[in-house]
Amino acid sequence: MRALITGINGFAGSHLADFLLTQPGTQVFGGVYGLCDNIVHLDGRATFIEGDLRELDFAEELVKETQPDYIYHLAGQAFPPASWQDPWTTLEINLRSEVNLLHSVAKIKLKPRILVVGSLEEYGHVDARAMPVVEETPFQPDSPYGVSKVAQDLLGLQYFQSHHLPIVRVRPANHIGPRQSEQFVTSDFAKQIAEIEAGQREPVMRVGNLSAARDFTDVRDMMRAYHLALERGKPGEVYNIGSGRAVSIQRVLDILLEQSRVAIRVEQDPTRLRPSDTPVLYCSAEKFRAQTDWQPTIPLEQSLRDVLEYWREKVSKEAGKQVHK
C-alpha cells in the first residue's frame, strides 16, 4: 500500500505518518513545503518530496513519482485567524493546491482513494439550539478560512461527480496534541505555562475569548479516523468527525493551569480576540461511526497533559541551546 500525505510536515500530517507506519506493508510518501522539526523522527522511514502544490508541474510530478493507492490531502493554511490578516493567501493556498492535486490525478488517469479534509468551520455561526451540527447543516462560514474549506469540500464533490475519482470528504472538529503550532489555543496556553515555569516570562497568562466552546479531539484519534475514512468510507460521501461535545476554552485553560507547577495570573489580551468568533460549535459524528465503528479513545485531560509535556521539553531544549551558544 502506497500512501501519499500532502503536508506531511504539518501537525496532522506528521501524526498521520506515525499512524500509517504502524500499518503492515504501508509505504509512506510525503509532499513537503518547508522542512520542520515535526518530521525529523520520520527520516529514513518515509520518503519526502519537496515542492509547492500551488505549482501544477509539482503536483503532477508528485502524483507520478509516488503512484499512490491512497492520498491524504492535508496541505494547506490551517489557522483560521491568519485568514483575517491575509484572506487571499489562505484562499489561494487551500484552493489552488487542491485543484492542482485533483486535476493531476484525473489527468494521469489514476484512481487512488483520496481524502479531502474540510472543517467544522464550514458550518460557521450556527445557533446553539441547532447543535450538534450534522452533515446537512447549512454552511454559514464566518471567516475566510471557513470559506476556503467550503470550497475545498465542494471541489472534492465536483471531482467525484465529474471525474469519478473515489474521493471521501471529512469535516473534522478541532484536533489537538503534541507538535501543534503555538498559534492554536491549547499549544499557546501550554507554551506560556512552560515558559513561565522555566522563568522565561512573568507569571501572567495572556488569553483571548474564554467563553467560546469547541469540539476537541486528540490528533491521534483523528488520524486513525482519517485512515478509516479511506478504508471504510463511501466515495462521494461526507462525514463529520469529532467528540460530539463542546468544551469551553475556559475549561481547557483550567485543566492546563491545574497541571502548572507555579501560580499563574490570567489576563485578557485584546489582540487575541477575533473579528468574529462562533460562540459554540460541535458536531454529531454518528454517520461516520455507523460507517466505520470509530470512537475517540484519548481523554481531553490526557491530550492536554501531553501538549504541556511537549512544550516543557521543547522550552527546556531551546534554553539548553542558548546556554551553549
Residue pairs with C-beta under 8 A, 6 or more apart in sequence:
1 23
1 25
1 26
1 27
1 69
1 70
2 26
2 27
2 29
2 66
2 67
2 68
2 69
2 70
3 20
3 26
3 27
3 28
3 29
3 68
3 69
3 70
3 71
3 72
4 29
4 30
4 31
4 62
4 63
4 66
4 68
4 70
4 71
4 72
4 112
5 13
5 16
5 17
5 20
5 28
5 29
5 30
5 31
5 72
5 74
6 13
6 30
6 31
6 53
6 62
6 71
6 72
6 73
6 74
6 75
6 97
6 101
7 13
7 30
7 31
7 33
7 73
7 74
7 75
7 76
8 14
8 16
8 17
8 28
8 30
8 31
8 32
8 39
8 42
8 46
8 48
8 74
9 30
9 32
9 33
9 34
9 35
9 36
9 38
9 39
9 48
10 38
10 74
10 75
10 78
11 38
11 78
11 177
11 179
11 180
11 181
11 219
12 74
12 78
12 175
12 219
12 222
12 223
13 30
13 38
13 72
13 74
13 75
14 38
14 39
14 42
14 179
15 177
15 179
15 219
15 220
15 222
15 223
16 72
16 74
16 223
16 226
16 227
17 28
17 30
17 39
17 42
17 46
18 42
18 220
18 223
19 220
19 223
19 224
19 227
20 26
20 28
20 227
21 28
21 42
21 45
21 46
23 227
27 47
28 42
28 45
28 46
28 47
29 46
29 47
29 48
29 49
29 65
29 66
29 68
30 39
30 42
30 46
30 47
30 48
30 49
31 49
31 51
31 53
31 62
31 75
32 39
32 48
32 49
32 50
32 51
33 50
33 51
33 52
33 53
33 75
35 48
35 50
37 179
38 179
39 46
39 48
42 48
47 66
49 61
49 62
49 65
49 66
51 58
51 61
51 62
52 58
53 59
53 62
53 75
53 96
53 97
53 100
53 101
54 92
54 93
54 96
54 97
54 100
55 100
56 100
56 103
56 104
58 100
59 97
59 100
59 101
59 103
59 104
60 104
60 107
60 108
62 101
62 104
63 71
63 101
63 104
63 105
63 108
63 110
64 108
67 110
68 110
68 112
69 112
69 113
70 112
70 113
70 114
70 115
70 230
71 101
71 105
71 112
71 113
71 114
71 115
72 115
72 117
72 226
72 230
73 97
73 98
73 101
73 114
73 115
73 116
73 117
74 117
75 97
76 93
76 94
76 97
76 98
76 148
76 152
77 83
77 89
77 90
77 93
77 94
77 145
77 148
79 145
79 181
79 183
79 184
80 121
80 143
80 145
80 146
80 274
81 143
81 183
81 274
82 90
82 145
82 183
83 90
83 91
83 143
83 144
83 145
83 148
84 143
84 144
84 274
84 275
87 144
90 144
90 145
90 148
91 144
91 147
91 148
91 151
94 145
94 148
94 149
94 151
94 152
95 148
95 151
95 152
95 155
98 116
98 152
98 155
98 156
99 155
102 114
102 155
102 156
102 159
102 163
102 165
102 167
105 112
105 114
105 165
106 159
106 163
106 165
111 165
111 166
112 166
113 166
113 167
113 168
113 230
113 235
114 156
114 165
114 166
114 167
114 168
114 230
115 167
115 168
115 169
115 170
115 226
115 229
115 230
116 152
116 153
116 155
116 156
116 167
116 168
116 169
116 170
117 152
117 169
117 170
117 172
117 226
118 149
118 150
118 152
118 153
118 156
118 169
118 170
118 171
118 172
118 238
119 145
119 146
119 149
119 171
119 172
120 133
120 171
120 172
120 173
120 174
120 215
120 240
120 242
120 281
120 282
120 283
121 141
121 143
121 145
121 146
121 149
121 281
122 139
122 141
122 146
122 149
122 150
122 153
122 171
123 133
123 137
123 138
123 139
123 140
123 141
123 171
123 281
124 139
124 140
124 141
124 142
124 143
124 146
124 278
125 140
125 142
125 276
125 278
126 133
126 137
126 140
126 278
126 281
128 279
128 280
130 137
131 246
131 280
131 281
131 282
132 215
132 244
132 282
132 283
132 284
133 240
133 281
133 282
133 283
133 284
134 240
134 283
134 284
134 286
134 287
135 171
135 238
135 239
135 240
135 287
139 150
141 147
141 149
141 150
142 276
142 278
143 274
143 276
149 171
153 169
153 171
153 238
156 167
156 169
157 167
157 169
157 236
157 238
159 165
159 167
160 166
160 167
160 235
160 236
161 236
165 235
166 235
167 235
167 236
168 229
168 230
168 233
168 234
168 235
168 236
168 237
168 238
168 239
169 237
169 238
169 239
170 225
170 226
170 229
170 233
170 238
170 239
170 240
170 241
170 288
171 238
171 239
171 240
171 241
171 283
172 217
172 222
172 225
172 240
172 241
172 242
173 214
173 215
173 216
173 217
173 240
173 241
173 242
173 243
173 282
173 283
174 214
174 215
174 216
174 217
174 242
175 216
175 217
175 218
175 219
175 221
175 222
176 184
176 186
176 187
176 216
176 217
176 218
176 219
176 303
176 304
176 307
177 218
177 219
177 220
177 303
177 306
177 307
178 306
178 307
178 309
178 310
179 310
180 186
180 187
180 219
180 307
181 187
182 188
182 191
185 208
185 249
185 252
186 216
186 252
186 256
186 303
186 304
186 307
187 307
187 311
189 205
189 207
189 252
189 253
189 256
190 256
190 304
190 307
190 308
190 310
190 311
191 311
191 314
191 315
192 201
192 205
192 206
193 205
193 256
193 257
193 259
193 260
193 264
193 308
193 311
194 308
194 311
194 312
194 314
194 315
195 201
195 315
196 202
196 203
196 204
196 205
196 260
196 262
196 264
197 260
197 261
197 262
197 312
198 315
198 316
198 319
200 315
200 319
203 262
203 263
203 264
203 265
204 264
204 265
204 266
204 267
205 253
205 257
205 264
205 265
205 266
205 267
206 267
206 268
206 269
206 272
207 249
207 253
207 266
207 267
207 268
207 269
207 272
208 249
208 268
208 269
208 272
208 273
208 274
209 249
209 272
209 273
209 274
209 277
210 248
210 249
210 250
210 253
210 268
211 248
211 249
211 250
211 279
212 248
212 249
212 277
212 278
212 279
212 280
213 246
213 247
213 248
213 249
213 279
213 280
213 281
213 282
214 246
214 247
214 249
214 281
214 282
215 242
215 243
215 244
215 245
215 246
215 247
215 281
215 282
215 283
216 243
216 247
216 252
216 300
216 303
217 241
217 242
217 243
217 296
218 296
218 298
218 300
218 302
218 303
220 298
221 296
221 297
221 298
222 241
224 294
225 241
225 288
225 292
225 294
228 292
228 293
228 294
229 239
229 241
229 288
229 292
231 292
232 291
232 292
233 239
233 288
233 291
233 292
234 291
237 291
239 285
239 287
239 288
239 291
240 283
240 284
240 285
240 287
240 288
241 283
241 285
241 288
241 294
242 282
242 283
242 285
243 282
243 285
243 296
243 300
244 282
244 283
244 284
244 285
245 282
246 280
246 281
246 282
247 300
252 300
252 304
253 266
255 300
255 301
255 304
256 304
256 307
256 308
257 264
257 266
259 304
259 305
259 308
285 294
288 294
289 295
